[in-house]
Amino acid sequence: AQMEQNYRRALSISGGDHGILIGSPIAVGLYIFIAVLLAIAVTMAVRKRRRRARED
């Protein structure tokens, strides 16, 4: 709930412009970091599933 409130506050301050959420280099770096972590998690899950399928 707090995250949603902060999101609404950021949009209110920016006048509804979503660009404020990616305007800072720190934010872009964090988004890239999160995307890499998600890609690693998905890759590991797919490999695990394939390994299990081969063992059966």
Buried (B, 14 or more C-beta within 10 A) or exposed (E): EEEEEEEEEEBEEEEEEEEBBEEEEEEEEEEEEEEEEEEEEEEEEEEEEEEEEEEE
